[in-house]
Amino acid sequence: MTVDIIIPVYRPDLRLKKLIERLKRQTHPVNRIIIINTGKEYFDSVFTGDEDFLKGVKIRHIFKEQFDHGTTRRMAAAMSDADIFICMTDDALPLDRYLVERLVKPIEEGKAQAAYARQLAGKNADISEKFSRRFNYPLVSCIKSAADLHTLGIKTFFCSNACAAYDKKTYTAAGGFEKDMIFNEDMVYARHLIDSGGSIAYVAEARVLHSHSYTPLQQFRRNFDLGVSQAQYPDVFGGISSSSEGIRMMRGMTGYLVRRRLFRLLIPVLVGAAAKLAGYRLGKLYKKLPRLLIKAFTMNKGYWRFI
């Protein structure tokens, strides 16, 4: 089956060049790489005069006010005529040449209509990032369906567009990613897929390096937007708690640190966890907050321009 890669970028650096070079060396050939870039001036300042690696790459430039997590990927998906498209971020790096081959296999075999890769923390990631990657992306692959909702809860439709593949025919029939989304376009689509009888594959053998070094304030803002997205889609997230998953991960992490007597790391880990929880809970209550606070709390300030 033919495969396109979709990558939204903003202020890209040389990691994008490295990513494209690795994608072009995959064992499963990539039909086309589609880049939706926010801010042409940022792109040109890095890559003008270095266009060779962009051969075979389709680039569309948009203005900052045109970007949001759902609409931008929806635009890119409409540009793809491949059987399968893979959404990636420019900071997710394939670990080897088999990423595409392994990721699309469950879709090619008809076992799932979407699949997402295992994310590994980089060597410079802090302990909380490394632990969260192990928690959310285990060693064992699985295929999830509606039958798992009562046991897995929100994990049933967990999916990450840092590296996720979609069957284009199913995606089109389902209406695609929602427009005007601050966050979570991947999980909203995944829930609709699950509810319609589809399946999602987690492919542990398909691996990317992808982690962040967020400050507590950045963690707060990211989780504020996460809470907003869940509040905006009660049909998707209503009745299913994600904070319980966060608490379970936090307990596992603190236990891990205590068992290894890494007490010096407890305070920064607990501060980060508190920032995440506070941001998430305030995001869920965003409709009750004054506009000034929302603009101060959000990571995606442009999203609120017309809301």
N, C-alpha and C positions, 0 to 999 in steps of 0.2 A: 504494500500500500504506500502511496506517496505521502510524504511528510513535509510540512512547512513549520518553521520556527518563528514565533512572534516574540519580540523583545521591546517593551516600552523603555525609553531611556530619558534621563534628565541630567544634564551636566555630565556626560560620560567622560571616562578617563581611559587609560590604556587597557584596563580590564576588559573593556568591550572588544578591543582588537584580539586579545587573548581568547576570549569566549568564541568569537566568530571563527578564529583559526582552528580551535578544537572541534567546533561543530562541523567544519568542512572536512575533518578527518574521521568522521564517524563511520563505523562499519555499515550501518544502515544509511544510505545516501539521503541527504537533505535536499529536497526539491528547491526550496527558496527560503531565505531568511528575510523576514519583514520587520523593519525597525520603525516604531512610531516615536519620533524624537520631539521633546518639548523644548522649544527655544533653539532655532537654527544657529544663532550666534554662538551658543555654547558648543555645539557640535563642530562648527567650522573652525573654532579657535583651537581645537585639539587635532582634527583630522584633515584639514585642508593641506593638500600636497602629499598626502599619504593614503591615496585612494585605492591602491592595488588590492588590499585585503577586503575592500567593499564590493569587488566584482561578484555579480550574482546576488547582491543584496538590494532589496527594495527599501527605500527610505522615504517616509512621509514626515514632514515637519509640521508641528502644530504649535499654537500659542499656549502659554501657560494656563490661561483661563479656559481653554478647551479640554484640559486634562481632567479625568477622574478615573478611578480604578475600573469601573465597568464600561463606560462609554469608549474609552481609548482601546481596550482590548476587543470590544465589540467591533470597532472600526477596523482593527487589524484582521480579525477573523473574517470579516466580509471581503477582505482583499485576498484571502487564501482560497484556492480551488483544489487543494490537496485533500486526500481521503482523511488524513489526520493532521491536526495542528497541535503544536506544543507551545504552551506559554512559558516563558522564562523571564527572569530579571537579569539585568546586566552584571549583578554581583554574585550570580550562581554559576559556578565553573564545573563543567563535566570532569569527573575524576579519571575517566578513561575513554577509550574509543567505542565502548559498548553501550553508552547511555541511551541513545535513541533506540537502538535495536531492542534492548531489554525493556524500555519503558513502553513501547508501542505493542509489544508482544501480546499482552492480554486482550488488547483491542483487536489486533489482527486475528486472533484465535476465537473471537466472539465471546470471550468470557466477561468482558466489561466494556463500558462505553466511555469511561474516563480512567485515567491512571496517574498517580503521582509518585515522584522519586523520593528516595531517602536523602535527607539533608545531613551533612556532616559538618561539624564546627571546624573552623580553621585553627591552625596551631596556636595563633595568638589570641583566641577567644578566651573569655574569662570562664570561671567554673560554672556559673549559672547558665551561660550559653551552651557549654558542652553538655551539661546535665539535661537541659531542656531539649536538645537535639536527640539525646538518647531516649528521653521519655516519649517524645512525639514521633520519633522515627526509629522503631525497634529493628532488630536483626531479621525478623521473620516477616515474609510477605503475606498478604491476605487479600481476599476479595470480599467487599462489604455490600450488603443489600438491605432492604427494608426489614428483613427478618432479624437484623442485628440491632435495631433501634432500642429494643427493651433491655439489651445487655450492654451495648457500647454507648448508648446515648448520643451525645454530640459528636463523638469520635466516628460514628457511622458515616457522617458526611463531611468529615475533616478532609480537606484537600488544599493544596498550596500551589498557587500560580508562580511561585519561585521556580517550579519545574513540574508541569502537569500536562498530560496529553489528552486530547478530546477527539472522539469520533465526529467528523464534521457533519455527517448526515443526521446523526442523533442531535447534535448541538443545534442545527438549523431547525429541525422539527420542534425542539423544545423552546425555541424563541431566543436562545443565546444568553449571554450575560446581560444582567439588568443594567439599564442606563443610570447615570447620576448616582454613583455609589462612592461613598467615602472610603470603603474598605470591604473586605469579605465577599467580593464578587464570585470568588471561586467556591466558597461554601454555600452561598445562596443557590448557585447553579447546581451544585452537587446534591443539595437537599431536594430540589425539584426533580433531579434525575432519579434519586432514590425513591421518591414518592410515586414516580411514574412507572416503577418496576425495573429500573436500570440498576447497574452495579458499578462500583468504583474499586479499582485495584490499587493497592499499595505495593509498589515494587521495590523491595529492599535492595535488590541487585543493581538497580539503576541509581547511581549515586552522583550527587553534586556537593561541592564545597560551598556552604552558604551559612554565614553567621554574621551577627552584628555586635558592635561594642557600644551599646546605648548607655547613656547616663541615666540616673533615676528620673530626671525631668523628661528625657526623651521616651523612656519607658512609660511614664505617666501619660504623655501625649498620644503615644501609639495606642495604648489601651483605652484611652478616652475615645478615640475614633472607632476602636473595636466595639466598645459599648454602644456608641451611636448607631453603628451598622446593625447591631442586634436589636436595638430598640425600634429601628425603622422597619424591621421584618419580623413582626411577632408570629406570623404564620410559619416562618422557618425556624426561629429560635425559641418561640414561646413554649413554656413547659419543660424545656431542656436547659439545665444549668451548665455553663462553661466555667463558672467560678469554682465549682466543686473540683473540676479537673485541675485548675490552677492550684488549689489548696492541696490536692493529693500530690502534685508534683513538688510543691514546696515542702511538704512533710518528708518526701523521699530525699530531697536535696539536703535538708538540715540533718536528717539521719545519716546520710552519706558523709557529711562533714564531721559530725560528732564521732562516728566510728573511726574516722581517720585522724581524729584529734586536730582538725584544721579549724580551730576555734577562732583564729584571727579573721577568717573569711565569713564568719556567721553574720557579723554586723552589716557589711556591704550587701550580702545576699538578702538579708531581711529588709534592709532599706529599699532595695530594688523591688522585692516582692510587694512591699507595702505601697510603693509607687504604682505598680501595675494594678493592684486591687483597687486603690483609690481612683485611678484614672478610669478603670472599667466601670465601676459603680456610678461615678459621676456621668460618664458617657451614656449609661442606661437612663439617666434622669435628665438628659440634655434639654428636653422640652420645658423643663421647669427652671432652667438657668437663664440669666440675662445674657443678651448677645455679647456683651463685653467679656464675660467669663468664658463663653464658648470659644471666642476668637483667641483668648489667652491659653486655653487648654488644648486646642486641636493641633495636630501635626500637619493637617492639610487645610491651611487657611483659605486657599483659593476655592475650595469646595463650597464655602459658605457665601460666596460672592452673590449668588442669585437665590439663596434660600432664606 
